[in-house]
């Protein structure tokens, strides 16, 4: 379905998935928040025209998280 919508897919290896390298956040149409040490995926994103923000987020991976996980609300409104 994504290919039919002309959405580019960046394949990641099993090792990259385990290391949370596919855990990122699109800030807007051309800006992406990723891990500093995610060199292969960051390079691919940059070759597609994205500005990739690459802070050192290694402390997040210690608890099993990443950039996307850091965007979840800490407190939620009651339903």
C-alpha positions as CSV (number, residue, x, y, z in Angstrom):
1,X,0.0,0.0,0.0
2,X,2.8,2.5,0.9
3,X,4.6,1.8,-2.3
4,X,1.4,2.5,-4.3
5,X,1.2,5.8,-2.5
6,X,4.9,6.5,-3.7
7,X,6.1,6.5,-0.1
8,X,9.8,5.7,0.2
9,X,10.6,2.8,2.5
10,X,13.9,2.5,4.3
11,X,14.5,-1.1,5.1
12,X,16.2,-1.8,8.5
13,X,18.0,-5.0,9.6
14,X,16.9,-7.1,12.5
15,X,19.9,-5.8,14.5
16,X,18.8,-2.2,13.7
17,X,15.3,-2.9,14.9
18,X,16.5,-4.5,18.1
19,X,18.7,-1.5,18.8
20,X,15.7,0.8,18.2
21,X,17.2,2.4,15.1
22,X,13.8,2.7,13.4
23,X,12.4,4.6,16.4
24,X,12.3,8.2,15.2
25,X,10.0,11.2,14.8
26,X,9.0,13.2,11.8
27,X,8.9,16.8,13.0
28,X,7.5,18.1,9.8
29,X,7.6,17.2,6.1
30,X,11.4,17.6,5.9
31,X,12.7,17.3,9.4
32,X,13.3,14.1,11.3
33,X,14.5,13.4,14.8
34,X,16.8,10.3,15.1
35,X,19.6,8.9,17.1
36,X,23.1,10.4,16.7
37,X,24.6,6.9,16.1
38,X,22.0,5.8,13.6
39,X,24.4,6.6,10.8
40,X,23.1,4.3,8.0
41,X,19.4,5.3,8.3
42,X,20.3,9.0,8.9
43,X,22.4,9.0,5.8
44,X,19.5,7.5,3.8
45,X,17.1,10.1,5.1
46,X,19.5,12.9,4.3
47,X,19.9,11.5,0.7
48,X,16.1,11.8,0.4
49,X,16.3,15.5,1.3
50,X,15.5,15.4,5.0
51,X,17.2,17.5,7.7
52,X,18.0,14.9,10.4
53,X,18.3,16.1,13.9
54,X,20.8,13.8,15.7
55,X,21.1,14.4,19.4
56,X,22.8,11.9,21.7
57,X,19.8,10.0,22.9
58,X,21.7,6.9,24.2
59,X,20.2,7.3,27.7
60,X,16.8,6.6,26.3
61,X,17.8,3.2,24.9
62,X,18.8,2.0,28.3
63,X,15.2,1.8,29.2
64,X,14.1,0.5,25.8
65,X,12.9,3.8,24.3
66,X,13.8,6.2,21.6
67,X,12.9,9.5,20.0
68,X,9.2,8.5,19.4
69,X,8.9,7.2,22.9
70,X,10.1,10.5,24.3
71,X,7.1,12.3,22.7
72,X,4.4,10.4,24.6
73,X,2.6,12.5,27.2
74,X,3.6,12.0,30.8
75,X,0.2,12.9,32.0
76,X,-3.1,12.3,30.2
77,X,-6.5,13.8,30.5
78,X,-9.2,11.6,32.0
79,X,-11.6,10.1,29.4
